């Protein structure tokens, strides 16, 4: 793990917000190809970002309405944004919001399914390149009209009735019996406790004098109300963000999903269109509550810290078995395409291509950018590490590692543990990396 830090005084700081469309074409695979492909666009998927100028080489933050960007696709995305912004890829954080009626991409996994001939594509390579072209255009356009930043602000508001822990249904020994998914109609599961969550929507805003230029919202839950119906949507988190954007056309609203590996809306969501509306309203109200009491300070300096991780790939998932899973035509598409995504990631992890993590320090406010689907414990831990600071965590950066359970949960089993692609030592590696990124010096 090598760590880098650059600190800059921020006199003359500017922000250039950008947005571009990443809605997949009709017929494109959703969530890696094992659910219904795109049939209808209910609302557009967006990439929302900003470039920070005037503090050394530009810094780029971007939130994408996709399920995941794994391995080399994540590098490609960061590289395209870096080139357009005139910076280096290590100064670009790209995080997915993790909706499921949306692309979930990996070049190696696409190559693996394409060579089979009978499997749905993981991704449309030409569409992916079009998205990168749009990214470059959007950043170039934004850089023509940057806005001054004189102040920043931060606040949090409680979100009621959205997040619930997925791992609450256990036997006497603590082992997971079943997952409480994103939607749930089983009264027994709904009845169970909310479990460990982070109840807060956190917001960090950039101001030009009294004018709010950008607002970045952070909340931790899987963002799906219902899916697998071929209808593309930014779902309740995206819809709430779009509503805030409509309220305030002059402020650029962005939404990041936190460490939601073991978090979903299951306790509060029966999977109906009415539930989607109420979840949207609750996130929206959380954003309003969060923004209503922003603490505001002049922005005098900022720091960008990065570190890399090379976690060992999970040994108990044999790559040869995955290859057989993919090529056995009697297996389900779900099993075969998911095996392709796993194999793509395990090969990358084995080759020790580093995973990039970063943090932006704005005085007492720290924005932390993590890979994969970490459990909620990680963002609570990040905040506890810096009790005097205000820590906002965005997960779903490089999706290569898939789930990142805390090590205590490995013996309890369950879907998330079965879909973790790193060894349990990933907990210690990630925790140490977070500590370094959040430390002020
Ligand atoms: Zn997930």
Boltz pocket constraint, residues with backbone or C-beta under 6 A from the ligand:
constraints:
  - pocket:
      binder: B
      contacts: [[A, 98], [A, 222], [A, 260], [A, 261], [A, 373]]
      max_distance: 6.0
